[in-house]
């Protein structure tokens, strides 16, 4: 009788372990790791000496800065969502964009804001592959000329 109970408990633990292992494999293959939040960090665009904090304000010296707000499409959650303010700049060359940076580009008449997940070169030159942090599929190859802005700061 005791052996039957022990075997039943071991059987339940085995089923649980297999399910857990399968879930971990599924997550790493399709969602980029633990809870799908494993992303590369963006480049450090703003040097510390360009940030000034006073008792009544904060000043950040960024040439060509533009303030943006974002729609809540869900593709960049939890990083970007409704009500988040972003500060972005127009990049001057492809050297200013690295894996982990968040860029904006157009797909038809829609403005897309996604993270660079790959940077490479092919017969046409430098390309970037972007993907929403909360998306399964990437956006395909982009060329530098298609990238409008690079996000350099977020204010929540």
Order of alpha helices (4+ residues) and beta strands (2+ residues): alpha-beta-beta-beta-beta-beta-beta-beta-beta-beta
